[in-house]
Amino acid sequence: MTGYSQAGLQRQIDRGSDFETFFAEAPSINPHTSLIKGVVCGVRVEAIEDPLMQKIRYLDKLIDELAKGRPLEKILRS
């Protein structure tokens, strides 16, 4: 979703980056991220207005769905 390599992701973890920095420095946000739909913590991710919070919830939803075994194609509705 963010375009980080394993090494780039590890650098963010080692630096203790906050979400704002993590997403601001992301190499390339996947253009299909906006296709992620659904509810996280009782809120529809596509209805979240704050861009940073929406990216956080997209990531949260993506992880939840992958953990349930859903294929990425279904999550992104492609």
N, CA, C, O and CB atoms as a CASP TS submission, in Angstrom:
PFRMAT TS
TARGET T0000
AUTHOR 0000-0000-0000
METHOD Language model
MODEL 1
PARENT N/A
ATOM      1  N   MET     1       0.816  -1.194   0.000  1.00  0.00           N
ATOM      2  CA  MET     1       0.000   0.000   0.000  1.00  0.00           C
ATOM      3  C   MET     1       0.860   1.257   0.000  1.00  0.00           C
ATOM      4  O   MET     1       0.457   2.275  -0.563  1.00  0.00           O
ATOM      5  CB  MET     1      -0.928  -0.002   1.196  1.00  0.00           C
ATOM      6  N   THR     2       2.024   1.207   0.614  1.00  0.00           N
ATOM      7  CA  THR     2       2.849   2.410   0.772  1.00  0.00           C
ATOM      8  C   THR     2       4.067   2.440  -0.132  1.00  0.00           C
ATOM      9  O   THR     2       4.665   3.498  -0.330  1.00  0.00           O
ATOM     10  CB  THR     2       3.296   2.530   2.191  1.00  0.00           C
ATOM     11  N   GLY     3       4.442   1.304  -0.680  1.00  0.00           N
ATOM     12  CA  GLY     3       5.617   1.244  -1.536  1.00  0.00           C
ATOM     13  C   GLY     3       6.935   1.087  -0.800  1.00  0.00           C
ATOM     14  O   GLY     3       7.998   1.117  -1.421  1.00  0.00           O
ATOM     15  N   TYR     4       6.880   0.921   0.511  1.00  0.00           N
ATOM     16  CA  TYR     4       8.116   0.725   1.267  1.00  0.00           C
ATOM     17  C   TYR     4       8.716  -0.644   0.965  1.00  0.00           C
ATOM     18  O   TYR     4       7.993  -1.633   0.839  1.00  0.00           O
ATOM     19  CB  TYR     4       7.856   0.872   2.779  1.00  0.00           C
ATOM     20  N   SER     5      10.020  -0.694   0.851  1.00  0.00           N
ATOM     21  CA  SER     5      10.722  -1.969   0.815  1.00  0.00           C
ATOM     22  C   SER     5      10.814  -2.457   2.257  1.00  0.00           C
ATOM     23  O   SER     5      10.491  -1.720   3.189  1.00  0.00           O
ATOM     24  CB  SER     5      12.152  -1.838   0.147  1.00  0.00           C
ATOM     25  N   GLN     6      11.252  -3.691   2.436  1.00  0.00           N
ATOM     26  CA  GLN     6      11.426  -4.207   3.799  1.00  0.00           C
ATOM     27  C   GLN     6      12.411  -3.328   4.575  1.00  0.00           C
ATOM     28  O   GLN     6      12.184  -3.011   5.743  1.00  0.00           O
ATOM     29  CB  GLN     6      11.923  -5.680   3.769  1.00  0.00           C
ATOM     30  N   ALA     7      13.516  -2.936   3.910  1.00  0.00           N
ATOM     31  CA  ALA     7      14.527  -2.101   4.574  1.00  0.00           C
ATOM     32  C   ALA     7      13.960  -0.717   4.898  1.00  0.00           C
ATOM     33  O   ALA     7      14.227  -0.174   5.971  1.00  0.00           O
ATOM     34  CB  ALA     7      15.783  -1.966   3.684  1.00  0.00           C
ATOM     35  N   GLY     8      13.186  -0.150   3.982  1.00  0.00           N
ATOM     36  CA  GLY     8      12.592   1.166   4.222  1.00  0.00           C
ATOM     37  C   GLY     8      11.589   1.137   5.355  1.00  0.00           C
ATOM     38  O   GLY     8      11.521   2.062   6.164  1.00  0.00           O
ATOM     39  N   LEU     9      10.813   0.070   5.408  1.00  0.00           N
ATOM     40  CA  LEU     9       9.852  -0.091   6.496  1.00  0.00           C
ATOM     41  C   LEU     9      10.582  -0.239   7.824  1.00  0.00           C
ATOM     42  O   LEU     9      10.171   0.337   8.831  1.00  0.00           O
ATOM     43  CB  LEU     9       8.943  -1.309   6.245  1.00  0.00           C
ATOM     44  N   GLN    10      11.657  -1.004   7.826  1.00  0.00           N
ATOM     45  CA  GLN    10      12.429  -1.189   9.054  1.00  0.00           C
ATOM     46  C   GLN    10      13.033   0.130   9.536  1.00  0.00           C
ATOM     47  O   GLN    10      13.089   0.380  10.740  1.00  0.00           O
ATOM     48  CB  GLN    10      13.536  -2.222   8.834  1.00  0.00           C
ATOM     49  N   ARG    11      13.487   0.978   8.602  1.00  0.00           N
ATOM     50  CA  ARG    11      14.025   2.301   8.986  1.00  0.00           C
ATOM     51  C   ARG    11      12.956   3.130   9.683  1.00  0.00           C
ATOM     52  O   ARG    11      13.239   3.794  10.681  1.00  0.00           O
ATOM     53  CB  ARG    11      14.555   3.061   7.743  1.00  0.00           C
ATOM     54  N   GLN    12      11.723   3.097   9.163  1.00  0.00           N
ATOM     55  CA  GLN    12      10.636   3.850   9.796  1.00  0.00           C
ATOM     56  C   GLN    12      10.375   3.326  11.207  1.00  0.00           C
ATOM     57  O   GLN    12      10.152   4.104  12.135  1.00  0.00           O
ATOM     58  CB  GLN    12       9.346   3.762   8.946  1.00  0.00           C
ATOM     59  N   ILE    13      10.406   2.021  11.357  1.00  0.00           N
ATOM     60  CA  ILE    13      10.190   1.410  12.679  1.00  0.00           C
ATOM     61  C   ILE    13      11.318   1.797  13.628  1.00  0.00           C
ATOM     62  O   ILE    13      11.073   2.190  14.769  1.00  0.00           O
ATOM     63  CB  ILE    13      10.092  -0.134  12.564  1.00  0.00           C
ATOM     64  N   ASP    14      12.558   1.682  13.151  1.00  0.00           N
ATOM     65  CA  ASP    14      13.722   1.996  13.991  1.00  0.00           C
ATOM     66  C   ASP    14      13.721   3.462  14.427  1.00  0.00           C
ATOM     67  O   ASP    14      14.134   3.781  15.542  1.00  0.00           O
ATOM     68  CB  ASP    14      15.021   1.677  13.238  1.00  0.00           C
ATOM     69  N   ARG    15      13.261   4.343  13.552  1.00  0.00           N
ATOM     70  CA  ARG    15      13.211   5.774  13.882  1.00  0.00           C
ATOM     71  C   ARG    15      12.025   6.122  14.780  1.00  0.00           C
ATOM     72  O   ARG    15      11.971   7.209  15.356  1.00  0.00           O
ATOM     73  CB  ARG    15      13.143   6.600  12.606  1.00  0.00           C
ATOM     74  N   GLY    16      11.091   5.205  14.891  1.00  0.00           N
ATOM     75  CA  GLY    16       9.911   5.485  15.706  1.00  0.00           C
ATOM     76  C   GLY    16       9.008   6.525  15.063  1.00  0.00           C
ATOM     77  O   GLY    16       8.387   7.333  15.753  1.00  0.00           O
ATOM     78  N   SER    17       8.939   6.498  13.741  1.00  0.00           N
ATOM     79  CA  SER    17       8.148   7.488  13.004  1.00  0.00           C
ATOM     80  C   SER    17       6.681   7.448  13.408  1.00  0.00           C
ATOM     81  O   SER    17       6.125   6.383  13.676  1.00  0.00           O
ATOM     82  CB  SER    17       8.276   7.255  11.502  1.00  0.00           C
ATOM     83  N   ASP    18       6.065   8.623  13.447  1.00  0.00           N
ATOM     84  CA  ASP    18       4.623   8.683  13.676  1.00  0.00           C
ATOM     85  C   ASP    18       3.924   8.434  12.341  1.00  0.00           C
ATOM     86  O   ASP    18       4.576   8.374  11.298  1.00  0.00           O
ATOM     87  CB  ASP    18       4.196  10.067  14.294  1.00  0.00           C
ATOM     88  N   PHE    19       2.594   8.289  12.372  1.00  0.00           N
ATOM     89  CA  PHE    19       1.860   7.987  11.149  1.00  0.00           C
ATOM     90  C   PHE    19       1.983   9.094  10.107  1.00  0.00           C
ATOM     91  O   PHE    19       2.062   8.819   8.909  1.00  0.00           O
ATOM     92  CB  PHE    19       0.403   7.750  11.471  1.00  0.00           C
ATOM     93  N   GLU    20       1.999  10.327  10.557  1.00  0.00           N
ATOM     94  CA  GLU    20       2.110  11.442   9.611  1.00  0.00           C
ATOM     95  C   GLU    20       3.409  11.341   8.818  1.00  0.00           C
ATOM     96  O   GLU    20       3.404  11.490   7.596  1.00  0.00           O
ATOM     97  CB  GLU    20       2.042  12.795  10.353  1.00  0.00           C
ATOM     98  N   THR    21       4.507  11.091   9.498  1.00  0.00           N
ATOM     99  CA  THR    21       5.809  10.943   8.842  1.00  0.00           C
ATOM    100  C   THR    21       5.832   9.689   7.983  1.00  0.00           C
ATOM    101  O   THR    21       6.313   9.714   6.850  1.00  0.00           O
ATOM    102  CB  THR    21       6.941  10.894   9.882  1.00  0.00           C
ATOM    103  N   PHE    22       5.313   8.595   8.520  1.00  0.00           N
ATOM    104  CA  PHE    22       5.285   7.332   7.803  1.00  0.00           C
ATOM    105  C   PHE    22       4.621   7.483   6.437  1.00  0.00           C
ATOM    106  O   PHE    22       5.164   7.038   5.426  1.00  0.00           O
ATOM    107  CB  PHE    22       4.561   6.279   8.626  1.00  0.00           C
ATOM    108  N   PHE    23       3.458   8.104   6.410  1.00  0.00           N
ATOM    109  CA  PHE    23       2.742   8.266   5.142  1.00  0.00           C
ATOM    110  C   PHE    23       3.340   9.369   4.278  1.00  0.00           C
ATOM    111  O   PHE    23       3.348   9.250   3.053  1.00  0.00           O
ATOM    112  CB  PHE    23       1.279   8.564   5.406  1.00  0.00           C
ATOM    113  N   ALA    24       3.838  10.434   4.889  1.00  0.00           N
ATOM    114  CA  ALA    24       4.444  11.525   4.118  1.00  0.00           C
ATOM    115  C   ALA    24       5.693  11.061   3.382  1.00  0.00           C
ATOM    116  O   ALA    24       5.974  11.533   2.280  1.00  0.00           O
ATOM    117  CB  ALA    24       4.790  12.697   5.035  1.00  0.00           C
ATOM    118  N   GLU    25       6.435  10.150   3.974  1.00  0.00           N
ATOM    119  CA  GLU    25       7.670   9.666   3.377  1.00  0.00           C
ATOM    120  C   GLU    25       7.485   8.379   2.575  1.00  0.00           C
ATOM    121  O   GLU    25       8.458   7.818   2.072  1.00  0.00           O
ATOM    122  CB  GLU    25       8.694   9.445   4.449  1.00  0.00           C
ATOM    123  N   ALA    26       6.253   7.914   2.455  1.00  0.00           N
ATOM    124  CA  ALA    26       5.989   6.685   1.705  1.00  0.00           C
ATOM    125  C   ALA    26       6.423   6.862   0.252  1.00  0.00           C
ATOM    126  O   ALA    26       6.083   7.859  -0.385  1.00  0.00           O
ATOM    127  CB  ALA    26       4.487   6.305   1.781  1.00  0.00           C
ATOM    128  N   PRO    27       7.174   5.895  -0.268  1.00  0.00           N
ATOM    129  CA  PRO    27       7.663   6.007  -1.646  1.00  0.00           C
ATOM    130  C   PRO    27       6.543   6.183  -2.672  1.00  0.00           C
ATOM    131  O   PRO    27       6.658   7.011  -3.576  1.00  0.00           O
ATOM    132  CB  PRO    27       8.472   4.785  -1.998  1.00  0.00           C
ATOM    133  N   SER    28       5.466   5.415  -2.541  1.00  0.00           N
ATOM    134  CA  SER    28       4.346   5.570  -3.481  1.00  0.00           C
ATOM    135  C   SER    28       3.110   4.887  -2.913  1.00  0.00           C
ATOM    136  O   SER    28       3.067   3.666  -2.765  1.00  0.00           O
ATOM    137  CB  SER    28       4.701   4.979  -4.879  1.00  0.00           C
ATOM    138  N   ILE    29       2.116   5.692  -2.602  1.00  0.00           N
ATOM    139  CA  ILE    29       0.853   5.142  -2.124  1.00  0.00           C
ATOM    140  C   ILE    29       0.164   4.477  -3.319  1.00  0.00           C
ATOM    141  O   ILE    29       0.034   5.077  -4.385  1.00  0.00           O
ATOM    142  CB  ILE    29      -0.059   6.261  -1.476  1.00  0.00           C
ATOM    143  N   ASN    30      -0.269   3.246  -3.128  1.00  0.00           N
ATOM    144  CA  ASN    30      -0.930   2.519  -4.207  1.00  0.00           C
ATOM    145  C   ASN    30      -2.176   3.280  -4.652  1.00  0.00           C
ATOM    146  O   ASN    30      -3.008   3.638  -3.819  1.00  0.00           O
ATOM    147  CB  ASN    30      -1.298   1.085  -3.758  1.00  0.00           C
ATOM    148  N   PRO    31      -2.317   3.531  -5.959  1.00  0.00           N
ATOM    149  CA  PRO    31      -3.479   4.291  -6.440  1.00  0.00           C
ATOM    150  C   PRO    31      -4.802   3.575  -6.217  1.00  0.00           C
ATOM    151  O   PRO    31      -5.855   4.210  -6.272  1.00  0.00           O
ATOM    152  CB  PRO    31      -3.321   4.588  -7.906  1.00  0.00           C
ATOM    153  N   HIS    32      -4.778   2.273  -5.967  1.00  0.00           N
ATOM    154  CA  HIS    32      -6.000   1.519  -5.735  1.00  0.00           C
ATOM    155  C   HIS    32      -6.436   1.521  -4.272  1.00  0.00           C
ATOM    156  O   HIS    32      -7.445   0.908  -3.922  1.00  0.00           O
ATOM    157  CB  HIS    32      -5.816   0.108  -6.201  1.00  0.00           C
ATOM    158  N   THR    33      -5.690   2.197  -3.432  1.00  0.00           N
ATOM    159  CA  THR    33      -6.021   2.246  -2.006  1.00  0.00           C
ATOM    160  C   THR    33      -7.441   2.756  -1.780  1.00  0.00           C
ATOM    161  O   THR    33      -8.145   2.275  -0.892  1.00  0.00           O
ATOM    162  CB  THR    33      -5.023   3.134  -1.262  1.00  0.00           C
ATOM    163  N   SER    34      -7.853   3.717  -2.572  1.00  0.00           N
ATOM    164  CA  SER    34      -9.198   4.286  -2.389  1.00  0.00           C
ATOM    165  C   SER    34     -10.301   3.287  -2.711  1.00  0.00           C
ATOM    166  O   SER    34     -11.469   3.561  -2.434  1.00  0.00           O
ATOM    167  CB  SER    34      -9.365   5.519  -3.260  1.00  0.00           C
ATOM    168  N   LEU    35      -9.963   2.138  -3.286  1.00  0.00           N
ATOM    169  CA  LEU    35     -10.958   1.113  -3.569  1.00  0.00           C
ATOM    170  C   LEU    35     -11.262   0.253  -2.347  1.00  0.00           C
ATOM    171  O   LEU    35     -12.187  -0.558  -2.374  1.00  0.00           O
ATOM    172  CB  LEU    35     -10.486   0.236  -4.707  1.00  0.00           C
ATOM    173  N   ILE    36     -10.486   0.426  -1.269  1.00  0.00           N
ATOM    174  CA  ILE    36     -10.748  -0.306  -0.032  1.00  0.00           C
ATOM    175  C   ILE    36     -12.008   0.275   0.595  1.00  0.00           C
ATOM    176  O   ILE    36     -12.092   1.476   0.850  1.00  0.00           O
ATOM    177  CB  ILE    36      -9.530  -0.223   0.959  1.00  0.00           C
ATOM    178  N   LYS    37     -12.974  -0.581   0.838  1.00  0.00           N
ATOM    179  CA  LYS    37     -14.261  -0.155   1.405  1.00  0.00           C
ATOM    180  C   LYS    37     -14.533  -0.968   2.653  1.00  0.00           C
ATOM    181  O   LYS    37     -13.991  -2.059   2.828  1.00  0.00           O
ATOM    182  CB  LYS    37     -15.423  -0.319   0.376  1.00  0.00           C
ATOM    183  N   GLY    38     -15.368  -0.434   3.510  1.00  0.00           N
ATOM    184  CA  GLY    38     -15.781  -1.192   4.686  1.00  0.00           C
ATOM    185  C   GLY    38     -15.753  -0.368   5.948  1.00  0.00           C
ATOM    186  O   GLY    38     -15.559   0.848   5.922  1.00  0.00           O
ATOM    187  N   VAL    39     -15.954  -1.063   7.062  1.00  0.00           N
ATOM    188  CA  VAL    39     -16.081  -0.418   8.360  1.00  0.00           C
ATOM    189  C   VAL    39     -14.912  -0.821   9.255  1.00  0.00           C
ATOM    190  O   VAL    39     -14.568  -1.998   9.363  1.00  0.00           O
ATOM    191  CB  VAL    39     -17.427  -0.783   9.023  1.00  0.00           C
ATOM    192  N   VAL    40     -14.316   0.175   9.888  1.00  0.00           N
ATOM    193  CA  VAL    40     -13.272  -0.037  10.887  1.00  0.00           C
ATOM    194  C   VAL    40     -13.671   0.801  12.093  1.00  0.00           C
ATOM    195  O   VAL    40     -13.906   2.004  11.978  1.00  0.00           O
ATOM    196  CB  VAL    40     -11.827   0.355  10.342  1.00  0.00           C
ATOM    197  N   CYS    41     -13.743   0.158  13.239  1.00  0.00           N
ATOM    198  CA  CYS    41     -14.133   0.839  14.485  1.00  0.00           C
ATOM    199  C   CYS    41     -15.475   1.567  14.331  1.00  0.00           C
ATOM    200  O   CYS    41     -15.668   2.651  14.881  1.00  0.00           O
ATOM    201  CB  CYS    41     -13.039   1.841  14.910  1.00  0.00           C
ATOM    202  N   GLY    42     -16.388   0.962  13.583  1.00  0.00           N
ATOM    203  CA  GLY    42     -17.720   1.523  13.424  1.00  0.00           C
ATOM    204  C   GLY    42     -17.826   2.678  12.441  1.00  0.00           C
ATOM    205  O   GLY    42     -18.875   3.317  12.350  1.00  0.00           O
ATOM    206  N   VAL    43     -16.756   2.956  11.704  1.00  0.00           N
ATOM    207  CA  VAL    43     -16.755   4.077  10.757  1.00  0.00           C
ATOM    208  C   VAL    43     -16.405   3.550   9.374  1.00  0.00           C
ATOM    209  O   VAL    43     -15.465   2.769   9.228  1.00  0.00           O
ATOM    210  CB  VAL    43     -15.748   5.191  11.195  1.00  0.00           C
ATOM    211  N   ARG    44     -17.146   3.965   8.367  1.00  0.00           N
ATOM    212  CA  ARG    44     -16.845   3.576   6.992  1.00  0.00           C
ATOM    213  C   ARG    44     -15.562   4.275   6.553  1.00  0.00           C
ATOM    214  O   ARG    44     -15.461   5.499   6.639  1.00  0.00           O
ATOM    215  CB  ARG    44     -18.028   3.929   6.034  1.00  0.00           C
ATOM    216  N   VAL    45     -14.576   3.500   6.082  1.00  0.00           N
ATOM    217  CA  VAL    45     -13.285   4.086   5.720  1.00  0.00           C
ATOM    218  C   VAL    45     -13.403   5.074   4.570  1.00  0.00           C
ATOM    219  O   VAL    45     -12.670   6.062   4.520  1.00  0.00           O
ATOM    220  CB  VAL    45     -12.304   2.996   5.353  1.00  0.00           C
ATOM    221  N   GLU    46     -14.319   4.814   3.648  1.00  0.00           N
ATOM    222  CA  GLU    46     -14.476   5.719   2.511  1.00  0.00           C
ATOM    223  C   GLU    46     -15.144   7.038   2.882  1.00  0.00           C
ATOM    224  O   GLU    46     -15.132   7.977   2.086  1.00  0.00           O
ATOM    225  CB  GLU    46     -15.274   5.043   1.434  1.00  0.00           C
ATOM    226  N   ALA    47     -15.725   7.122   4.076  1.00  0.00           N
ATOM    227  CA  ALA    47     -16.400   8.345   4.515  1.00  0.00           C
ATOM    228  C   ALA    47     -15.526   9.232   5.401  1.00  0.00           C
ATOM    229  O   ALA    47     -15.952  10.324   5.777  1.00  0.00           O
ATOM    230  CB  ALA    47     -17.660   7.987   5.257  1.00  0.00           C
ATOM    231  N   ILE    48     -14.336   8.795   5.737  1.00  0.00           N
ATOM    232  CA  ILE    48     -13.450   9.567   6.616  1.00  0.00           C
ATOM    233  C   ILE    48     -12.913  10.762   5.841  1.00  0.00           C
ATOM    234  O   ILE    48     -12.382  10.604   4.741  1.00  0.00           O
ATOM    235  CB  ILE    48     -12.276   8.684   7.158  1.00  0.00           C
ATOM    236  N   GLU    49     -13.047  11.940   6.401  1.00  0.00           N
ATOM    237  CA  GLU    49     -12.667  13.166   5.705  1.00  0.00           C
ATOM    238  C   GLU    49     -11.207  13.554   5.890  1.00  0.00           C
ATOM    239  O   GLU    49     -10.601  14.099   4.967  1.00  0.00           O
ATOM    240  CB  GLU    49     -13.530  14.287   6.166  1.00  0.00           C
ATOM    241  N   ASP    50     -10.630  13.291   7.046  1.00  0.00           N
ATOM    242  CA  ASP    50      -9.238  13.649   7.296  1.00  0.00           C
ATOM    243  C   ASP    50      -8.334  12.710   6.498  1.00  0.00           C
ATOM    244  O   ASP    50      -8.364  11.501   6.726  1.00  0.00           O
ATOM    245  CB  ASP    50      -8.906  13.580   8.818  1.00  0.00           C
ATOM    246  N   PRO    51      -7.523  13.239   5.561  1.00  0.00           N
ATOM    247  CA  PRO    51      -6.707  12.377   4.694  1.00  0.00           C
ATOM    248  C   PRO    51      -5.751  11.454   5.456  1.00  0.00           C
ATOM    249  O   PRO    51      -5.593  10.293   5.081  1.00  0.00           O
ATOM    250  CB  PRO    51      -5.912  13.231   3.749  1.00  0.00           C
ATOM    251  N   LEU    52      -5.120  11.946   6.506  1.00  0.00           N
ATOM    252  CA  LEU    52      -4.207  11.108   7.271  1.00  0.00           C
ATOM    253  C   LEU    52      -4.963   9.993   7.973  1.00  0.00           C
ATOM    254  O   LEU    52      -4.551   8.835   7.912  1.00  0.00           O
ATOM    255  CB  LEU    52      -3.435  11.945   8.289  1.00  0.00           C
ATOM    256  N   MET    53      -6.059  10.324   8.636  1.00  0.00           N
ATOM    257  CA  MET    53      -6.844   9.304   9.340  1.00  0.00           C
ATOM    258  C   MET    53      -7.394   8.284   8.347  1.00  0.00           C
ATOM    259  O   MET    53      -7.485   7.098   8.663  1.00  0.00           O
ATOM    260  CB  MET    53      -8.000   9.956  10.138  1.00  0.00           C
ATOM    261  N   GLN    54      -7.757   8.731   7.169  1.00  0.00           N
ATOM    262  CA  GLN    54      -8.272   7.799   6.169  1.00  0.00           C
ATOM    263  C   GLN    54      -7.176   6.811   5.742  1.00  0.00           C
ATOM    264  O   GLN    54      -7.449   5.619   5.602  1.00  0.00           O
ATOM    265  CB  GLN    54      -8.814   8.571   4.939  1.00  0.00           C
ATOM    266  N   LYS    55      -5.955   7.284   5.536  1.00  0.00           N
ATOM    267  CA  LYS    55      -4.851   6.385   5.177  1.00  0.00           C
ATOM    268  C   LYS    55      -4.578   5.391   6.299  1.00  0.00           C
ATOM    269  O   LYS    55      -4.309   4.218   6.040  1.00  0.00           O
ATOM    270  CB  LYS    55      -3.577   7.191   4.863  1.00  0.00           C
ATOM    271  N   ILE    56      -4.646   5.855   7.542  1.00  0.00           N
ATOM    272  CA  ILE    56      -4.436   4.971   8.692  1.00  0.00           C
ATOM    273  C   ILE    56      -5.514   3.884   8.703  1.00  0.00           C
ATOM    274  O   ILE    56      -5.206   2.708   8.894  1.00  0.00           O
ATOM    275  CB  ILE    56      -4.456   5.779  10.027  1.00  0.00           C
ATOM    276  N   ARG    57      -6.741   4.264   8.505  1.00  0.00           N
ATOM    277  CA  ARG    57      -7.847   3.298   8.536  1.00  0.00           C
ATOM    278  C   ARG    57      -7.830   2.379   7.319  1.00  0.00           C
ATOM    279  O   ARG    57      -8.209   1.213   7.431  1.00  0.00           O
ATOM    280  CB  ARG    57      -9.185   4.031   8.611  1.00  0.00           C
ATOM    281  N   TYR    58      -7.394   2.883   6.142  1.00  0.00           N
ATOM    282  CA  TYR    58      -7.213   2.007   4.981  1.00  0.00           C
ATOM    283  C   TYR    58      -6.218   0.909   5.325  1.00  0.00           C
ATOM    284  O   TYR    58      -6.461  -0.266   5.052  1.00  0.00           O
ATOM    285  CB  TYR    58      -6.730   2.813   3.743  1.00  0.00           C
ATOM    286  N   LEU    59      -5.103   1.293   5.923  1.00  0.00           N
ATOM    287  CA  LEU    59      -4.072   0.328   6.303  1.00  0.00           C
ATOM    288  C   LEU    59      -4.627  -0.657   7.330  1.00  0.00           C
ATOM    289  O   LEU    59      -4.378  -1.859   7.237  1.00  0.00           O
ATOM    290  CB  LEU    59      -2.827   1.052   6.866  1.00  0.00           C
ATOM    291  N   ASP    60      -5.367  -0.157   8.295  1.00  0.00           N
ATOM    292  CA  ASP    60      -5.990  -0.994   9.315  1.00  0.00           C
ATOM    293  C   ASP    60      -6.938  -2.005   8.679  1.00  0.00           C
ATOM    294  O   ASP    60      -6.904  -3.190   9.008  1.00  0.00           O
ATOM    295  CB  ASP    60      -6.742  -0.128  10.334  1.00  0.00           C
ATOM    296  N   LYS    61      -7.771  -1.537   7.779  1.00  0.00           N
ATOM    297  CA  LYS    61      -8.740  -2.403   7.104  1.00  0.00           C
ATOM    298  C   LYS    61      -8.017  -3.434   6.238  1.00  0.00           C
ATOM    299  O   LYS    61      -8.397  -4.605   6.220  1.00  0.00           O
ATOM    300  CB  LYS    61      -9.713  -1.565   6.243  1.00  0.00           C
ATOM    301  N   LEU    62      -6.987  -3.008   5.526  1.00  0.00           N
ATOM    302  CA  LEU    62      -6.213  -3.915   4.686  1.00  0.00           C
ATOM    303  C   LEU    62      -5.604  -5.041   5.522  1.00  0.00           C
ATOM    304  O   LEU    62      -5.694  -6.210   5.149  1.00  0.00           O
ATOM    305  CB  LEU    62      -5.109  -3.148   3.942  1.00  0.00           C
ATOM    306  N   ILE    63      -5.000  -4.696   6.626  1.00  0.00           N
ATOM    307  CA  ILE    63      -4.390  -5.695   7.505  1.00  0.00           C
ATOM    308  C   ILE    63      -5.450  -6.646   8.068  1.00  0.00           C
ATOM    309  O   ILE    63      -5.240  -7.858   8.100  1.00  0.00           O
ATOM    310  CB  ILE    63      -3.630  -5.005   8.654  1.00  0.00           C
ATOM    311  N   ASP    64      -6.574  -6.106   8.506  1.00  0.00           N
ATOM    312  CA  ASP    64      -7.655  -6.944   9.042  1.00  0.00           C
ATOM    313  C   ASP    64      -8.126  -7.961   8.006  1.00  0.00           C
ATOM    314  O   ASP    64      -8.279  -9.146   8.304  1.00  0.00           O
ATOM    315  CB  ASP    64      -8.838  -6.071   9.496  1.00  0.00           C
ATOM    316  N   GLU    65      -8.352  -7.483   6.795  1.00  0.00           N
ATOM    317  CA  GLU    65      -8.872  -8.366   5.749  1.00  0.00           C
ATOM    318  C   GLU    65      -7.839  -9.410   5.324  1.00  0.00           C
ATOM    319  O   GLU    65      -8.188 -10.570   5.104  1.00  0.00           O
ATOM    320  CB  GLU    65      -9.309  -7.544   4.538  1.00  0.00           C
ATOM    321  N   LEU    66      -6.581  -9.011   5.207  1.00  0.00           N
ATOM    322  CA  LEU    66      -5.537  -9.977   4.860  1.00  0.00           C
ATOM    323  C   LEU    66      -5.386 -11.025   5.952  1.00  0.00           C
ATOM    324  O   LEU    66      -5.162 -12.200   5.661  1.00  0.00           O
ATOM    325  CB  LEU    66      -4.198  -9.264   4.626  1.00  0.00           C
ATOM    326  N   ALA    67      -5.509 -10.606   7.210  1.00  0.00           N
ATOM    327  CA  ALA    67      -5.407 -11.531   8.337  1.00  0.00           C
ATOM    328  C   ALA    67      -6.552 -12.551   8.323  1.00  0.00           C
ATOM    329  O   ALA    67      -6.400 -13.668   8.816  1.00  0.00           O
ATOM    330  CB  ALA    67      -5.407 -10.755   9.663  1.00  0.00           C
ATOM    331  N   LYS    68      -7.675 -12.166   7.765  1.00  0.00           N
ATOM    332  CA  LYS    68      -8.817 -13.080   7.647  1.00  0.00           C
ATOM    333  C   LYS    68      -8.663 -14.022   6.451  1.00  0.00           C
ATOM    334  O   LYS    68      -9.484 -14.916   6.246  1.00  0.00           O
ATOM    335  CB  LYS    68     -10.121 -12.283   7.518  1.00  0.00           C
ATOM    336  N   GLY    69      -7.605 -13.812   5.665  1.00  0.00           N
ATOM    337  CA  GLY    69      -7.358 -14.682   4.527  1.00  0.00           C
ATOM    338  C   GLY    69      -7.978 -14.224   3.222  1.00  0.00           C
ATOM    339  O   GLY    69      -7.959 -14.956   2.233  1.00  0.00           O
ATOM    340  N   ARG    70      -8.527 -13.026   3.210  1.00  0.00           N
ATOM    341  CA  ARG    70      -9.132 -12.520   1.968  1.00  0.00           C
ATOM    342  C   ARG    70      -8.041 -12.130   0.984  1.00  0.00           C
ATOM    343  O   ARG    70      -7.046 -11.523   1.380  1.00  0.00           O
ATOM    344  CB  ARG    70     -10.059 -11.308   2.253  1.00  0.00           C
ATOM    345  N   PRO    71      -8.206 -12.464  -0.279  1.00  0.00           N
ATOM    346  CA  PRO    71      -7.222 -12.080  -1.286  1.00  0.00           C
ATOM    347  C   PRO    71      -7.243 -10.575  -1.545  1.00  0.00           C
ATOM    348  O   PRO    71      -8.294  -9.939  -1.474  1.00  0.00           O
ATOM    349  CB  PRO    71      -7.477 -12.836  -2.587  1.00  0.00           C
ATOM    350  N   LEU    72      -6.086 -10.020  -1.841  1.00  0.00           N
ATOM    351  CA  LEU    72      -5.945  -8.585  -2.080  1.00  0.00           C
ATOM    352  C   LEU    72      -6.897  -8.109  -3.178  1.00  0.00           C
ATOM    353  O   LEU    72      -7.431  -7.003  -3.087  1.00  0.00           O
ATOM    354  CB  LEU    72      -4.499  -8.250  -2.458  1.00  0.00           C
ATOM    355  N   GLU    73      -7.117  -8.915  -4.201  1.00  0.00           N
ATOM    356  CA  GLU    73      -8.001  -8.531  -5.304  1.00  0.00           C
ATOM    357  C   GLU    73      -9.431  -8.262  -4.818  1.00  0.00           C
ATOM    358  O   GLU    73     -10.108  -7.361  -5.313  1.00  0.00           O
ATOM    359  CB  GLU    73      -8.012  -9.629  -6.374  1.00  0.00           C
ATOM    360  N   LYS    74      -9.870  -9.053  -3.849  1.00  0.00           N
ATOM    361  CA  LYS    74     -11.222  -8.851  -3.298  1.00  0.00           C
ATOM    362  C   LYS    74     -11.287  -7.603  -2.427  1.00  0.00           C
ATOM    363  O   LYS    74     -12.270  -6.863  -2.458  1.00  0.00           O
ATOM    364  CB  LYS    74     -11.657 -10.076  -2.480  1.00  0.00           C
ATOM    365  N   ILE    75     -10.234  -7.377  -1.654  1.00  0.00           N
ATOM    366  CA  ILE    75     -10.198  -6.203  -0.774  1.00  0.00           C
ATOM    367  C   ILE    75     -10.228  -4.922  -1.600  1.00  0.00           C
ATOM    368  O   ILE    75     -10.924  -3.965  -1.259  1.00  0.00           O
ATOM    369  CB  ILE    75      -8.939  -6.232   0.125  1.00  0.00           C
ATOM    370  N   LEU    76      -9.464  -4.917  -2.690  1.00  0.00           N
ATOM    371  CA  LEU    76      -9.398  -3.724  -3.560  1.00  0.00           C
ATOM    372  C   LEU    76     -10.504  -3.713  -4.596  1.00  0.00           C
ATOM    373  O   LEU    76     -10.593  -2.797  -5.413  1.00  0.00           O
ATOM    374  CB  LEU    76      -8.048  -3.653  -4.262  1.00  0.00           C
ATOM    375  N   ARG    77     -11.343  -4.733  -4.561  1.00  0.00           N
ATOM    376  CA  ARG    77     -12.482  -4.828  -5.472  1.00  0.00           C
ATOM    377  C   ARG    77     -12.075  -4.726  -6.927  1.00  0.00           C
ATOM    378  O   ARG    77     -12.733  -4.065  -7.729  1.00  0.00           O
ATOM    379  CB  ARG    77     -13.483  -3.756  -5.158  1.00  0.00           C
ATOM    380  N   SER    78     -10.967  -5.399  -7.257  1.00  0.00           N
ATOM    381  CA  SER    78     -10.501  -5.359  -8.650  1.00  0.00           C
ATOM    382  C   SER    78     -10.836  -6.648  -9.377  1.00  0.00           C
ATOM    383  O   SER    78     -10.519  -6.792 -10.558  1.00  0.00           O
ATOM    384  CB  SER    78      -8.991  -5.108  -8.706  1.00  0.00           C
TER
END
